[in-house]
Amino acid sequence: MMSILYGHQDSNISWKQYARGGGVGSGANSGFSLYYRLKRTSEFTFRDLRLWGMEMGGNNSFAYLRYKTSRKYHSFEEAYAFSTFAYRQNTRTGLNLQYHVNQGIGIFLTSYGSGHINAEVGYAADVSDYLNTSEKTSYGKAGIFWDHDFPFASGSIEVETFMQVGDTKDSDLSRTLIECEFAVPIGKSFRAIAGAEKEWYHTGSQSGDVSFSLSLGWKGTLNWAL
């Protein structure tokens, strides 16, 4: 399958970068968060690197490093193949570390002048350390993503579910993650961003409060031809 995807030359390469910093709150805890994103797009390819961390005191912290790559099919441009690699640490849910990978097929359900909706299905696997107990798990992955540009702002909603399909020994680590974001531009390069995020495990063995954030963001372009 992948040999078919890489049979054509890439073109129209664009690099963008984003950075933000601000406050975050979850339950009775509050603190600060930092975020950086580097994105490369072209006619048929997408590369996305994200680094995100937050610290709320009381041993409540979150660290996330993710790299995602995808390529559209030349014969059916509404569909694409993707791969994601990530490292996470989330002390709120007892997650000391997690090495995660998922891959599969996505499709743009609808694209319109001010936004789009796309969905993904695939396979995922991770190696996690929950309170010094190693968990090696595999999942079926499904997600739906909505991006929309309003007249004076932009918004997005992401929902991803990982249903454990193997390696169940001590616990079921099936989980769902919901993230939403609303950004209002300030001039050409800055934005005021409000966001919310919640991850919960279907068995309730690990739970986490909703995290709310308010930050100031910056975006810019890079004149790279790579």
C-alpha positions in Angstrom: 0.0 0.0 0.0 2.7 2.5 1.0 4.6 2.0 -2.3 1.6 3.4 -4.2 1.4 6.4 -1.9 5.0 7.5 -2.5 5.0 7.2 -6.3 4.6 10.9 -7.1 6.7 14.0 -6.4 5.7 16.3 -3.6 5.0 20.0 -4.4 3.8 23.3 -2.9 5.6 22.8 0.5 4.6 25.1 3.3 6.1 25.3 6.8 4.3 26.9 9.8 5.2 27.1 13.5 3.0 27.9 16.6 3.9 28.7 20.2 1.8 29.5 23.2 2.0 29.9 26.9 -0.6 30.5 29.6 -2.6 29.3 32.6 -4.2 25.9 33.1 -6.6 24.6 35.7 -7.8 21.1 36.6 -10.1 20.4 39.5 -8.6 22.2 42.6 -5.2 22.6 40.9 -3.9 25.4 38.7 -0.6 26.2 37.0 0.9 27.0 33.6 1.3 25.3 30.3 3.7 25.7 27.3 3.1 24.5 23.7 5.1 24.4 20.5 4.1 23.0 17.1 5.9 22.7 13.8 3.8 21.8 10.7 4.8 21.0 7.1 2.2 20.6 4.5 2.2 20.1 0.7 -0.3 19.0 -1.9 -0.3 15.4 -0.8 1.6 15.2 2.5 1.3 16.3 6.1 4.0 16.4 8.9 3.2 17.6 12.4 5.4 17.8 15.5 3.9 18.9 18.8 5.4 19.5 22.2 3.1 20.3 25.1 3.7 20.4 28.9 1.8 21.7 31.9 2.7 21.9 35.6 0.0 22.5 38.3 1.9 21.7 41.5 1.1 18.9 43.9 2.7 16.3 41.6 0.1 17.1 38.9 1.9 17.5 35.6 1.5 16.5 31.9 4.1 16.1 29.2 3.4 15.2 25.6 5.6 14.8 22.5 3.9 13.7 19.3 4.9 13.3 15.6 2.3 12.6 13.0 2.8 12.0 9.3 0.2 11.3 6.6 -0.1 11.1 2.8 -3.1 11.4 0.6 -3.9 8.8 -2.1 -3.3 10.2 -5.5 -6.2 8.3 -7.0 -8.6 9.3 -4.1 -7.5 12.5 -2.5 -10.2 12.5 0.2 -8.5 9.5 1.8 -5.0 9.3 3.4 -2.7 6.9 5.3 -1.3 8.1 8.6 1.2 7.1 11.3 1.6 8.6 14.8 4.4 8.3 17.3 4.1 9.8 20.8 5.6 9.9 24.3 3.3 11.0 27.2 3.5 11.4 31.0 0.4 12.2 33.0 0.7 12.1 36.7 -3.0 13.0 37.1 -4.0 9.5 35.9 -1.0 7.6 37.4 0.8 7.4 34.0 4.5 7.6 34.6 5.4 7.1 30.9 3.9 5.9 27.7 5.4 5.1 24.4 2.6 5.0 21.8 2.2 4.4 18.1 -0.9 4.2 15.9 -1.4 4.0 12.2 -4.3 3.5 9.8 -6.6 5.2 7.2 -8.3 8.5 7.4 -10.9 10.2 5.2 -12.3 13.7 4.8 -16.0 13.3 5.4 -16.6 16.9 4.2 -14.6 19.9 3.2 -16.1 23.3 2.8 -14.9 26.9 2.4 -14.5 27.5 6.2 -13.5 24.1 7.5 -13.5 20.4 7.3 -14.4 17.2 9.2 -12.2 14.1 8.9 -12.3 10.7 10.6 -9.7 8.0 11.2 -9.6 4.3 12.0 -6.6 2.1 12.7 -4.5 0.0 15.0 -2.6 1.3 18.0 -0.1 -0.1 20.6 1.7 1.3 23.6 4.0 0.4 26.4 3.0 2.2 29.6 4.2 2.3 33.2 1.3 2.8 35.5 2.5 3.2 39.1 5.5 0.9 38.4 3.3 -1.7 36.7 4.3 -2.3 33.1 1.3 -2.5 30.6 1.8 -3.6 27.0 -1.4 -3.1 25.2 -2.9 -3.0 21.7 -6.0 -1.2 20.6 -8.4 -0.5 17.8 -8.4 3.3 17.2 -11.1 5.6 16.0 -11.2 9.4 15.8 -13.2 12.3 14.4 -11.8 15.8 14.0 -13.6 19.1 13.2 -11.9 22.4 12.2 -13.8 25.5 11.4 -13.0 29.2 10.8 -15.7 31.6 12.1 -15.8 35.2 10.9 -13.7 36.5 13.8 -12.3 33.3 15.3 -11.4 29.6 14.7 -12.3 26.5 16.6 -11.6 22.8 16.6 -12.8 19.6 18.3 -10.9 16.3 18.4 -12.3 13.0 19.8 -10.2 9.9 19.9 -11.1 6.5 21.3 -8.7 3.5 21.9 -10.5 0.2 22.5 -8.2 -2.4 24.0 -8.2 -5.6 21.9 -5.4 -7.7 23.5 -2.9 -8.1 26.3 -5.5 -7.6 29.0 -4.0 -8.9 32.3 -4.6 -6.7 35.2 -6.7 -3.9 33.8 -8.5 -2.6 30.7 -6.8 0.6 29.4 -9.5 1.5 26.9 -9.8 5.2 26.9 -11.3 8.3 25.2 -9.7 11.7 24.8 -11.7 14.9 23.9 -10.0 18.2 23.2 -11.6 21.5 22.1 -10.1 24.9 21.3 -11.3 28.3 20.4 -8.9 31.0 19.1 -9.4 34.7 18.6 -6.8 36.5 16.5 -4.9 39.5 17.9 -3.3 41.3 15.0 -1.6 39.2 12.3 0.6 36.9 14.4 -1.0 36.5 17.8 -4.1 34.8 19.2 -6.0 34.5 22.5 -6.7 30.8 22.9 -9.2 29.0 25.2 -9.1 25.2 25.4 -10.5 22.2 27.3 -9.2 18.6 27.5 -10.4 15.5 29.2 -9.2 11.9 29.1 -11.0 9.1 30.8 -10.6 5.4 31.1 -13.7 3.3 30.4 -13.2 1.1 33.4 -12.8 4.0 35.7 -9.5 2.6 37.1 -7.8 5.8 36.2 -9.7 9.1 36.2 -8.8 12.7 35.5 -10.5 16.1 35.8 -11.2 18.3 32.9 -8.3 20.7 32.2 -9.1 24.2 31.1 -6.5 26.6 29.7 -6.3 30.2 28.6 -3.1 31.2 26.7 -1.5 33.7 24.3 -0.4 32.1 21.1 1.9 33.1 18.2 2.1 31.7 14.7 4.6 32.3 12.0 6.0 30.8 8.7 9.4 29.3 7.8 11.0 29.8 4.4 12.2 26.2 4.2 12.1 24.2 1.0 12.8 20.8 2.6 
